[in-house]
Amino acid sequence: MGRAFEFRKERKMKRWAGMAKTFTRIGREIALAVKAGGPNAEYNSRLRMAIQNAKAANMPKTNVESAIKKAQSKEAENFQEVVYEGYAAHGVAVLVETATDNPTRTVANVRMYFDRCSGALGTANSVSFMFHHKAVFKVKAEGRDWDELEMELIDAGLDEMRREEEEVVLYTDFANFGTMQKALEDRKIEPESAQLEWIPTLSKKLSDTEVDQVIKLIDRLEDDDDVLNVFHTMDMSE
């Protein structure tokens, strides 16, 4: 089993283990969603996504309600969405999504992580062309006729469906997020998670030693409170 495959499992466990940090990041996602589309989840697909992810992370309902209320108040922190792009060691492209109330602080930290891990922070659009921006829904596999549903969901913008042992992963263009979300809701299908992700068009296979060097950068980025998500072109397959 390769180091990259092991890292994929370790990262998943790490996200669940860092419950407080997970709640903080979801709180920022809620704040960004409310700022962009208002506090009514019925008319704000991005807020519905954040609430769904809060539920999946076992975030208490009171915390979610408090985050929505805080985002509407005069005391609300003015978070901005900033995406940073660069290269990790061995030419691995990296995209870093952040939610920050101090871009000067955030960019300084992100640049430091890249520099200290043998990488380099780039400029806007320096690596994003290597990714497709997709909406990704993960749904429990059991109890559904996925052959029939696949045909129905194509009309809602479905690009790809991947069937795994316990779940089905649905991909659509990020612009079709709200359409796909509504199509699932209309069919009483509640996703276990819904995310906007940057999917690499081509992944790079590394040796175990090289993988460890890239992981060092990813870990440092993910440990930063301003960082929401990190995407990269390192091959994560077994």
C-alpha positions, 0 to 999 in steps of 0.5 A, spaced: 500 500 500 503 506 497 504 512 502 499 517 498 493 512 499 495 511 507 495 519 507 488 519 504 485 515 510 490 519 515 487 525 513 480 523 513 481 521 520 484 527 522 479 531 520 474 528 524 479 528 530 480 535 530 472 536 531 473 544 534 477 546 528 472 542 524 466 546 527 470 553 526 471 552 519 464 550 518 462 556 522 466 560 517 463 557 511 456 558 514 458 566 515 460 566 507 454 563 505 450 568 509 454 574 506 453 571 499 446 569 499 442 571 506 440 567 512 434 563 509 437 556 507 431 555 503 433 560 498 440 559 499 443 553 496 450 554 499 448 555 506 444 548 505 450 545 503 454 548 509 448 546 514 448 539 511 456 538 512 455 541 519 450 535 520 455 530 517 460 533 522 455 532 528 455 539 529 450 541 534 444 545 531 444 550 536 451 552 534 449 552 527 443 557 529 448 561 533 453 561 527 447 564 522 445 569 527 452 571 528 453 572 521 447 577 520 449 581 526 453 588 526 459 584 530 460 579 524 467 578 522 468 580 515 471 574 512 473 574 505 474 568 500 481 568 498 484 562 493 492 561 493 495 557 488 502 554 488 507 548 487 509 543 492 515 539 492 516 535 486 512 539 481 505 538 485 500 543 484 496 546 490 490 550 491 488 553 498 481 555 499 481 560 505 476 564 509 480 570 512 478 576 516 486 578 515 488 577 508 495 580 509 496 575 515 493 569 511 498 570 505 504 571 509 502 564 513 501 561 506 507 563 503 511 561 509 508 554 509 510 553 501 517 556 503 519 552 508 516 545 505 520 546 498 515 549 495 513 556 492 507 560 492 504 562 485 500 568 482 492 567 481 491 562 475 498 559 475 495 552 477 488 553 477 488 551 469 490 544 472 483 543 475 476 542 474 471 546 479 466 541 481 460 540 486 461 533 489 455 529 493 456 523 497 450 519 498 449 512 501 449 507 496 443 502 499 436 502 498 436 506 491 436 504 484 442 508 481 441 505 474 435 509 474 437 515 478 443 516 474 439 517 467 434 522 471 440 526 474 443 527 468 438 532 466 440 536 473 447 536 470 450 530 472 457 529 469 459 522 473 457 517 478 462 513 481 459 507 485 463 505 491 462 499 497 457 504 501 456 510 498 455 513 491 459 519 489 456 524 484 460 530 480 457 536 476 459 542 474 460 547 480 455 552 477 450 546 477 450 545 484 444 548 486 440 544 481 443 538 483 442 539 490 434 540 488 434 534 484 436 530 490 432 533 495 426 532 490 427 525 490 428 525 498 435 523 497 439 526 503 447 527 501 452 525 507 456 531 504 456 536 499 462 540 497 465 544 491 472 541 490 477 542 485 479 536 481 485 535 478 485 534 470 492 530 471 495 527 477 502 526 479 505 519 481 510 520 487 515 515 490 513 514 498 519 519 500 517 524 495 509 523 498 512 525 505 515 531 503 508 534 499 504 531 505 508 536 510 506 542 506 499 539 506 499 538 513 501 545 515 496 548 511 490 544 513 492 546 521 492 553 519 485 556 522 484 560 516 484 554 511 478 551 509 480 546 504 487 544 500 487 541 493 493 538 489 495 534 483 498 528 487 496 521 485 492 519 491 491 512 488 493 505 491 
